[in-house]
């Protein structure tokens, strides 16, 4: 039987989710499993609420907005997207290198002149900043997908 632990107790239930990203169609999520679990727990424990437990969505990277919304409707309150945020950060660095490739081949010599310095381009803070910007964009997308934009505006 379920025992009260705390009001913040969460369960990481599997419903087809996996860590990492796979080809579209290779992972078939079944968020309805979460709904069935909620119903079972409600009936088994004689509870009044339709969502007696909170779920964590492990392996959320690469999931469709529709599957995310369904999972939320069945009680998901947290979703892990580590693989997506890692890729976003890397993609920002990759984009920076592609944009400034000709400036990153040596300390001296730019497309504007063979004696011009490139220090401002190979400074790692520049490429890392690009990674941060791409990751921030991905986090904003996740906030939209998870319906958590401006929900704490009163705090």
Buried (B, 14 or more C-beta within 10 A) or exposed (E): EEEEEEEEEBEEBEBEBBEEBEEEEEBEBBBEBBBEBBBEBBEEEEBEEEBBBBBBBBBBBBBEEEBBBBBBBBBBBEBBBEBBBBBBBEBBBBBBBEEBEEBBEEEEBBEEEEEEBBEEBBEEEBBBBBBBBBBBEBBEBBEEBBEEEEEEEEE
